[in-house]
Amino acid sequence: MNTLFEYADKLNNPYECFFFDAHENTFPVRPHWHYFVEIIYVVEGDAIINCNNDTFLVGTDELFIFPPSAVHSIYSSSYGPLKFYGFKFDLSQLNGAIHSTEAGNLRFSFLAPTQFSGNNKALFFSFRDEVTYNGCTEVRKLFEDSLKEMEDKNVGYQSIIRTKIMQLMVKLLRIRMDEGFVPDKAPTGNISVSSDISQITEYIDAHLGEDLRVEDLAKQCNMSYSYFAKCFHEYYGQSCKHYISFLRLCKAENMLLFTDYDLTYISQETGFSDCSHLIHAFKERYGVTPHQFRKQH
């Protein structure tokens, strides 16, 4: 079975811009994750966004950030139109492009996964209030100009898109600073540890149908069990065991919505010991049984 992981070419395409129309593109956007930061800006309609363990309603002239490695999906709140612009980018390359004299203030650490544990407001921005946020026109133009560069692919287009993303990120950073966020006090974490942890999650995703033991995962990262568990929780805001269960349920949701497989097959493919275990875990998270969930959607 396909994994939830979506490959992103950090080397050749570290910055991307796109426009999505639910009537023309494949929709809904199935649960997936990647190492890029993804930002969507809704220009028409209302989007129901699932991001890790939370659900959000994002409407016209509102912006939402998917941090690196977040499992996310996008649905529409109605049968009406849903259109949005999007950026995808490698946060490490964006931070690396910042001039050294500004690095202390412009490291976008408020986008690190550690910043989103218990702080869901950090994901969401509204540009409906023209007085407070200088209106939606400026933000929308950043996406429109970037999309044109992406389509034309003239010389230097990646640099221009990076500049547009930087402009947007500075705007978002200033909004967060006005709300009390202090960049130089944000936890940055251990870079090498973060890399090990993020890579092990890709392994988890690819082997969900197998018996995954946290002790074995710690060994793959050359860490003790306790240190691995501590680093994982600090990076993702949840235990590794809980994360494994979360990914299994995301895959089960995906298969319930987009395939006709029965529960026996789904439980086997997602690593649950049997149907009863899947039903119990699914109902605990979604409030309904897998059968009811499939029927409702």
VEXDO-191429 format. One record per residue: z, x, y of N, C-alpha, C in turn; residue in three letters. Coordinates in pm, whole numbers, padded with zeros to 5 digits, always signed. Each point is the difference from the previous one (the first is absolute). Example, Ala and Ser with C-alpha at 12.3 -4.5 7.8 and 13.67 -1.06 7.14 Angstrom:
2
+00780+01319-00569+00000-00089+00119+00000+00090+00120ALA-00072-00035+00105+00006+00082+00119+00073-00077+00109SER
***
This chain:
297
+00000+00084-00120+00000-00084+00120+00000+00087+00125MET-00067-00040+00103-00005+00074+00125+00138+00010+00062ASN+00024+00110+00070+00128+00018+00068-00005-00066+00137THR+00115-00007+00065+00007-00051+00136-00040+00106+00101LEU-00004+00125-00043-00030+00112+00089-00145-00004+00047PHE-00020+00018+00130-00133+00005+00061-00023+00141+00052GLU-00101+00066-00054-00029+00138+00041-00047+00004+00144TYR+00048+00100+00074-00044+00023+00137-00036+00147+00015ALA-00114+00027+00058-00050+00136+00014+00060+00064+00125ASP+00113+00067-00016+00067+00061+00114-00079+00114+00062LYS-00075+00070-00083-00071+00120+00047-00121-00036+00085LEU-00086-00089-00051-00125-00030+00068+00006-00121+00093ASN+00092-00091-00027+00011-00121+00083+00146-00030+00031ASN+00063+00083+00081+00142-00022+00030+00025-00115+00096PRO-00108-00048+00067+00013-00110+00095-00110-00103-00026TYR+00040-00126-00011-00097-00107-00026+00028-00118+00093GLU-00106-00073+00032+00013-00125+00074-00087-00104-00068CYS+00046-00125-00004-00078-00104-00067+00027-00136+00065PHE-00090-00094-00028+00017-00139+00043-00007-00088-00124PHE+00093-00093-00011+00009-00084-00119-00013-00147+00038PHE-00093-00070-00069-00019-00143+00018+00020-00066-00136ASP+00101-00085-00012+00036-00059-00129-00113-00084-00059ALA-00092-00051+00084-00112-00080-00049-00114+00087-00051HIS-00002+00126+00037-00111+00088-00038+00042+00111-00096GLU+00125+00044+00008+00048+00107-00088+00076-00059-00119ASN+00020+00083-00101+00077-00043-00116+00142-00032+00042THR+00043-00121-00030+00130-00047+00047+00063-00090-00105PHE+00132+00000-00016+00099+00076+00075+00000+00148-00035PRO+00070+00077+00081+00015+00143-00025+00110+00017-00104VAL-00036+00046-00117+00095+00009-00111+00109+00105+00025ARG+00112-00012-00069+00106+00102+00013-00052+00140-00032PRO+00027+00095+00086-00042+00139-00020+00086+00090+00088HIS-00013+00131-00020+00068+00096+00087-00082+00127+00008TRP+00025+00078+00104-00069+00127+00021+00087+00089+00087HIS-00042+00125+00015+00079+00096+00076-00026-00008+00151TYR-00098-00076+00041-00030-00014+00142+00096-00100+00066PHE+00019+00016+00130+00054-00107+00082-00114-00098+00024VAL+00028-00129-00008-00102-00101+00031+00055-00094+00107GLU-00083-00028+00098+00039-00092+00108-00105-00109+00011ILE+00044-00125+00004-00095-00108+00022+00037-00074+00129ILE-00104-00043+00071+00017-00074+00124-00078-00130-00012TYR+00070-00113-00007-00063-00130-00024-00063-00051+00129VAL-00128-00037-00008-00069-00053+00118-00031-00149-00014VAL+00015-00053-00122-00021-00144-00019+00070-00044-00129GLU+00076-00108+00009+00066-00054-00118+00140+00054-00019GLY+00058-00033-00115+00135+00044-00035-00003+00062-00138ASP+00061+00116-00012+00003+00071-00127+00140-00002-00060ALA+00007-00028-00128+00125+00015-00075-00003+00138-00063ILE+00094+00082+00038+00002+00138-00044+00121+00026-00088ILE-00026+00052-00119+00107+00047-00087+00003+00151+00009ASN+00115+00054+00033+00016+00145+00011+00130+00038-00069CYS-00015+00069-00113+00115+00033-00084+00077-00127-00033ASN+00123-00011+00042+00083-00113-00041+00003-00114+00103ASN-00085+00006+00102+00009-00098+00108-00133-00069+00026ASP+00009-00118+00061-00118-00078+00037+00003-00028+00149THR-00115+00012+00066-00010-00019+00144-00117-00092+00032PHE+00012-00073+00109-00110-00078+00054-00046+00068+00128LEU-00126+00045+00002-00054+00074+00114-00117-00079+00056VAL+00008-00037+00128-00101-00084+00062-00090+00074+00096GLY-00080-00075+00073-00096+00056+00095+00069+00086+00105THR-00060+00117+00029+00052+00097+00097+00133+00060-00044ASP+00021+00005-00131+00118+00065-00054-00042+00111-00096GLU+00083+00102-00007-00034+00121-00074+00107+00028-00105LEU-00045+00053-00114+00092+00030-00108-00031+00138-00058PHE+00106+00074-00033-00016+00135-00055+00044+00002-00146ILE-00088+00053-00086+00037+00029-00138+00031+00149-00009PHE+00125+00037-00023+00033+00143-00009-00059+00063-00125PRO-00003+00132-00007-00054+00066-00118+00071-00044-00127PRO-00079-00022-00105+00051-00033-00134+00057-00141-00013SER-00012-00083+00103+00050-00137-00010-00098-00086-00080ALA+00051-00074-00096-00084-00095-00074-00019-00123+00088VAL-00126-00034+00026-00024-00111+00091-00120-00084-00042HIS+00000-00124+00045-00110-00093-00024-00011-00092+00121SER-00117-00062+00017-00024-00084+00117-00064-00131-00045ILE+00058-00111+00045-00052-00133-00029-00015-00076+00131TYR-00062-00116-00005-00015-00083+00118+00098-00116-00009SER+00053-00041+00115+00096-00110+00001-00069-00136-00006SER-00132-00003+00010-00074-00126-00003-00142+00028-00046SER-00082-00105-00002-00140+00018-00037-00086+00034+00120TYR+00063+00017+00115-00074+00036+00120-00040+00146-00001GLY-00068+00045+00105-00047+00139+00006+00115+00099+00012PRO-00020+00118-00054+00094+00110+00017-00081+00126+00023LEU+00017+00060+00117-00074+00121+00035+00097+00102+00059LYS-00017+00125-00042+00086+00103+00056-00069+00136-00003PHE+00038+00084+00097-00041+00140+00002+00103+00081-00077TYR-00042+00119-00042+00095+00085-00071-00025+00148+00023GLY+00108+00076-00003-00004+00146-00003+00064+00045-00130PHE-00054+00107-00060+00065+00071-00108-00004+00148+00037LYS+00114+00068-00019-00001+00141+00037+00110+00076-00073PHE-00026+00130-00013+00095+00092-00061+00101+00040+00107ASP+00123-00042-00015+00102+00025+00103+00026+00149+00019LEU-00005+00077-00108+00026+00144+00011-00107+00068+00085SER-00126-00043-00013-00106+00060+00082+00011-00044+00146GLN+00042-00125+00021+00017-00047+00137+00113+00077+00067LEU+00112+00018-00070+00110+00080+00056-00042+00144+00021ASN-00083+00053-00092-00045+00138+00011-00092+00023+00117GLY-00066-00108+00049-00094+00013+00111+00070-00002+00136ALA+00132-00025+00000+00073-00007+00126+00024+00140+00055ILE-00020+00015+00129+00021+00130+00066+00145+00043-00017HIS+00022+00126-00026+00134+00050-00033+00103-00030+00109SER-00041-00003+00126+00096-00025+00108+00049-00143+00001THR-00072-00090-00068+00042-00140-00004+00056-00040-00136GLU+00000+00091-00094+00035-00035-00138+00137-00065-00011ALA+00097+00048+00080+00135-00054-00011+00008-00147+00032GLY-00083-00047+00091+00006-00140+00042-00103-00088-00069ASN-00112+00060-00044-00108-00083-00052-00013-00003-00152LEU+00090+00064-00073-00004-00016-00144+00031-00147-00031ARG-00093-00067-00064+00017-00144-00019+00090-00028-00120PHE+00124+00049+00010+00094-00013-00110+00047-00144-00021SER-00027-00087+00098+00039-00139-00020-00091-00069-00103PHE-00106+00072-00046-00087-00052-00105+00036+00053-00138LEU+00099+00088-00009+00039+00054-00130+00059-00111-00086ALA-00022+00002-00133+00054-00105-00087+00149-00021+00017PRO+00075+00108+00030+00144-00013+00016+00038-00088+00117THR-00091-00020+00095+00031-00080+00118-00007-00150-00025GLN-00054-00040-00115-00024-00143-00020+00102-00067-00090PHE+00094+00076-00052+00104-00058-00082+00096-00079+00087SER+00000-00133-00015+00088-00085+00077-00040-00011+00146GLY-00121+00039+00036-00043-00003+00139-00140-00059+00009ASN-00014-00124-00047-00133-00061-00010-00067-00018+00134ASN+00077-00010+00107-00057-00019+00132-00089+00118+00039LYS+00025+00116-00060-00079+00118+00034-00145-00014-00041ALA-00030-00094-00089-00136-00017-00049-00087-00085+00092LEU+00062-00078+00085-00069-00109+00069-00001+00020+00151PHE-00118-00026+00061-00013+00006+00146-00082-00121+00046PHE+00043-00062+00110-00077-00110+00057-00052+00040+00137SER-00129-00031+00024-00062+00032+00129-00043-00128+00072PHE+00069-00107-00029-00032-00127+00066+00055-00006+00142ARG+00107+00073+00026+00063+00001+00132-00067+00105+00087ASP-00089-00041+00086-00078+00094+00080+00087+00074+00100GLU+00109-00061+00044+00086+00066+00099+00073+00117-00064VAL+00055-00021-00119+00080+00105-00065-00086+00109-00060THR-00107-00036-00069-00077+00098-00077-00140+00026+00055TYR-00021-00038+00126-00128+00028+00065-00116-00072-00070ASN+00033-00107-00069-00104-00086-00058-00062+00054-00127GLY-00079-00087-00062-00065+00036-00125-00135+00069+00022CYS-00055-00010+00121-00133+00054+00026-00008+00150-00027THR+00098+00073+00046+00002+00145-00016+00004+00039-00148GLU+00085-00068-00077+00014+00032-00142-00127-00037-00076VAL-00053-00116+00029-00122-00043-00069-00116+00096+00028ARG-00009+00049+00122-00110+00091+00035+00011+00132-00078LYS+00121+00045-00027+00017+00122-00079-00062-00017-00138LEU+00020-00117-00060-00059-00028-00131-00152-00016+00010PHE-00046-00073+00101-00144-00024+00015-00076+00131+00020GLU+00051+00086+00087-00067+00128+00026+00000+00088-00125ASP+00111-00002-00074+00010+00081-00122-00095-00050-00107SER-00012-00132-00012-00090-00057-00099-00145+00038+00029LEU-00038-00001+00127-00136+00041+00036-00025+00146-00038LYS+00100+00085+00026-00013+00141-00039-00011+00013-00152GLU+00075-00080-00072-00002+00005-00147-00136-00042-00053MET-00060-00099+00064-00131-00050-00045-00113+00096+00038GLU+00007+00059+00120-00108+00088+00046+00007+00139-00063ASP+00123+00048-00023+00021+00132-00061-00076+00113+00074LYS+00006-00006+00132-00058+00109+00078+00092+00123-00007ASN-00050+00113+00048+00076+00124-00002+00136-00020+00068VAL+00106+00041-00067+00135-00009+00057+00065-00136-00012GLY-00058-00091-00079+00055-00135-00005+00143-00004-00055TYR+00031+00091-00096+00135+00002-00056+00101+00042+00107GLN-00038+00091+00085+00089+00045+00107+00028-00112+00099SER-00105-00079+00029+00018-00111+00094+00091-00106-00062ILE-00021-00031-00126+00085-00100-00067+00145+00049-00002ILE+00018+00130-00029+00135+00056+00000+00065-00017+00138ARG-00078+00022+00105+00053-00015+00136+00041-00144+00027THR-00083-00095-00044+00031-00143+00019+00127-00038-00077LYS+00011+00051-00124+00121-00028-00078+00122+00059+00070ILE-00016+00122+00054+00110+00065+00071+00043-00084+00121MET-00098-00055+00073+00032-00084+00114+00082-00122-00043GLN-00042-00061-00109+00072-00117-00050+00140+00039-00045LEU+00011+00111-00071+00130+00042-00051+00097+00035+00112MET-00051+00060+00105+00086+00030+00115+00049-00129+00064VAL-00087-00098+00009+00039-00131+00056+00110-00063-00085LYS-00017+00004-00132+00099-00058-00089+00131+00079+00007LEU-00011+00131+00009+00120+00083+00010+00077-00032+00127LEU-00070-00017+00110+00067-00032+00126+00070-00135-00007ARG-00062-00095-00068+00064-00131-00018+00130+00017-00077ILE-00006+00078-00109+00120+00019-00080+00107+00077+00078ARG-00042+00096+00083+00096+00075+00080+00067-00090+00103MET-00076-00094+00058+00059-00097+00092+00104-00087-00069ASP-00013-00012-00132+00094-00080-00078+00116+00083-00055GLU+00001+00131+00034+00113+00083-00040-00027+00106-00103GLY-00123+00008-00050-00031+00103-00100-00006+00137+00067PHE+00064+00100-00062+00002+00136+00054-00074+00091-00098VAL-00121+00047+00036-00082+00078-00094+00068+00123-00058PRO+00068+00078+00087+00055+00126-00051+00124-00018-00086ASP+00048-00125-00012+00112-00027-00088-00042-00069-00128LYS-00131-00023-00014-00050-00069-00120+00004+00095-00117ALA+00045-00047-00120+00002+00088-00116-00140+00040-00042PRO-00024+00129-00015-00131+00047-00040-00008+00027-00148THR+00115+00032-00064+00002+00022-00144-00058+00136-00038GLY+00012+00033-00124-00053+00124-00053-00144-00023-00041ASN-00094+00074+00061-00142-00024-00022-00039+00020-00146ILE+00050+00108-00061-00036+00028-00138+00056-00104-00094SER+00124-00046+00027+00059-00105-00082-00078-00128+00014VAL-00038-00036+00123-00077-00121+00023-00131+00002-00076SER-00065+00116-00002-00126+00014-00071+00020-00021-00150SER+00106+00059-00057+00028-00019-00142+00026-00147-00031ASP+00078-00063+00084+00035-00140-00023-00123-00089+00008ILE-00084+00021+00101-00120-00083+00015-00096+00019-00117SER-00009+00122-00050-00090+00025-00113+00052-00062-00129GLN+00131-00005-00017+00055-00060-00121-00021-00151+00000ILE-00007-00061+00118-00027-00144+00004-00141-00032-00047THR-00093+00092+00024-00135-00020-00051+00001+00006-00153GLU+00080+00089-00056+00015+00008-00146+00063-00128-00054TYR+00103-00051+00069+00065-00124-00043-00101-00114-00005ILE-00080-00011+00105-00099-00106+00007-00097+00005-00117ASP-00042+00120-00037-00100+00017-00107+00059-00020-00139ALA+00133+00000-00013+00062-00007-00133+00100-00114-00011HIS-00021-00107+00077+00095-00111+00000+00010-00069-00136LEU-00106+00005-00079+00003-00065-00130+00081+00077-00103GLY+00047+00117+00037+00075+00085-00093+00150-00007+00030GLU+00078+00063-00086+00144+00008+00021+00029+00111+00101ASP+00036-00038+00119+00025+00097+00107+00151+00019+00017LEU+00045+00123-00016+00142+00033+00017+00016+00088+00122ARG+00097-00034+00085+00022+00074+00123+00030+00147-00031VAL+00071+00025-00109+00031+00139-00037-00128+00081-00021GLU-00099-00060-00065-00126+00070-00026-00078+00023+00130ASP+00005-00098+00089-00070+00014+00128+00063+00112+00084LEU+00132+00010-00006+00070+00106+00073-00043+00137-00052ALA-00016+00012-00130-00042+00128-00058-00140+00038+00047LYS-00087-00100+00014-00136+00030+00046+00001+00056+00142GLN+00100-00038+00077+00012+00050+00138+00088+00125+00007CYS+00041+00049-00118+00088+00117-00007+00129-00021+00078ASN+00056-00119-00013+00125-00035+00067+00101-00048-00104MET+00126+00010+00035+00102-00062-00082-00008-00151+00018SER+00057-00074-00093-00004-00146+00009+00063-00049+00130TYR+00118+00053+00032+00073-00048+00118-00074+00033+00130SER-00058+00122+00007-00071+00038+00122-00128-00081+00015TYR-00072-00021-00110-00121-00081+00003+00033-00142+00046PHE+00105-00058-00059+00038-00137+00035+00036-00010+00148ALA+00070+00101+00052+00040+00002+00141-00123+00010+00090LYS-00091+00093-00031-00121+00018+00082-00088-00124-00004CYS-00015-00057-00117-00085-00118-00014+00056-00115+00085PHE+00129-00022-00007+00062-00110+00076-00011+00024+00149HIS+00016+00124+00042-00012+00032+00143-00141-00023+00050GLU-00100+00031-00084-00140-00010+00041-00051-00144-00003TYR+00042-00077-00101-00054-00135-00017+00100-00112+00028TYR+00126+00033+00023+00098-00103+00030+00039-00085-00120GLY-00029+00048-00120+00036-00071-00122+00004+00100-00115GLN+00065-00039-00109+00010+00090-00114-00135+00010-00070SER-00019+00108-00075-00124+00017-00076-00015-00111-00102CYS+00108-00038-00066-00003-00107-00100-00046-00131+00063LYS+00053-00029+00119-00040-00122+00070-00146+00006+00042HIS-00045+00119+00042-00139+00017+00041-00095-00023-00117TYR+00036+00050-00117-00083-00020-00118-00013-00149-00030ILE+00113-00072+00005-00002-00144-00024-00084-00071+00106SER+00013+00046+00125-00078-00059+00110-00150+00016-00023PHE-00045+00121-00039-00142+00023-00025-00049-00084-00118LEU+00081-00014-00102-00037-00081-00116-00021-00145+00039ARG+00086-00051+00085-00014-00138+00045-00121-00017+00091LEU-00030+00102+00081-00120-00006+00084-00126-00007-00086CYS-00003+00077-00108-00115-00004-00091-00006-00133-00072LYS+00115-00052-00038+00003-00131-00065-00053-00107+00095ALA+00039+00007+00127-00050-00094+00101-00151+00011+00011GLU-00050+00122+00004-00143+00025+00011-00076-00063-00117ASN+00052+00017-00121-00066-00051-00119+00010-00152-00009MET+00110-00056+00047+00014-00146-00001-00100-00065+00095LEU-00023+00064+00114-00088-00057+00102-00148+00021-00030LEU-00034+00114-00059-00141+00039-00005-00056+00015-00142PHE+00080-00034-00102-00050+00003-00138+00047-00125-00074THR-00053-00019-00119+00042-00112-00085+00085+00047-00118ASP+00051+00121+00006+00079+00053-00110+00128-00082-00019TYR+00043-00014-00126+00125-00071-00027+00119+00091+00024ASP+00121-00060-00004+00120+00074+00033+00031+00112-00099LEU-00038-00021-00124+00025+00105-00100-00075+00127+00037THR-00127-00017+00033-00082+00116+00036+00051+00063+00131TYR+00033-00085+00100+00046+00051+00129+00131+00078-00016ILE+00091-00052-00081+00128+00069-00020-00022+00136-00065SER-00094+00009-00093-00029+00127-00066-00063+00101+00098GLN-00093-00048+00081-00071+00088+00092+00088+00049+00115GLU+00102-00077+00033+00085+00037+00113+00132+00064-00042THR+00018+00021-00130+00116+00077-00046+00126-00079-00026GLY-00007-00134+00004+00116-00080-00035+00012-00009-00152PHE+00121-00004-00049+00022+00004-00145-00056-00122-00070SER+00003-00115+00068-00055-00123-00057-00019-00103+00110ASP-00052-00118-00037-00026-00106+00098+00127-00046+00070CYS+00108-00010-00078+00126-00050+00055+00050+00092+00112SER-00012+00132-00023+00042+00096+00101-00085-00013+00126HIS-00131-00017-00017-00090-00018+00115+00034-00128+00075LEU+00020-00109-00071+00028-00129+00065+00130+00009+00079ILE+00103+00060-00059+00129+00011+00067-00011+00084+00128HIS-00065+00117-00010-00014+00089+00115-00087-00063+00108ALA-00107-00068-00042-00092-00062+00095+00069-00113+00076PHE+00075-00082-00071+00068-00113+00065+00108+00050+00095LYS+00064+00109-00037+00104+00056+00086-00058+00047+00133GLU-00122+00054-00004-00062+00052+00122-00073-00108+00079ARG-00078-00085-00069-00087-00096+00068+00057-00142+00008TYR+00107-00027-00075+00061-00132+00005-00067-00103-00088GLY-00109+00038-00067-00071-00090-00091-00041+00079-00124VAL-00034-00070-00106-00046+00069-00120-00144+00046+00020THR-00048+00095-00080-00140+00043+00011-00098-00117-00014PRO+00028-00093-00089-00089-00115-00018-00004-00085+00128HIS+00116-00025+00059+00005-00079+00124-00071+00073+00114GLN+00018+00132+00005-00063+00081+00105-00152-00009-00010PHE-00050+00015-00120-00147-00007-00022-00052-00137+00037ARG+00072-00104-00035-00042-00138+00029-00001-00027+00150LYS+00103+00049+00070+00012-00024+00144-00110+00070+00079GLN-00046+00116-00049-00096+00080+00075-00142-00009-00056HIS
***
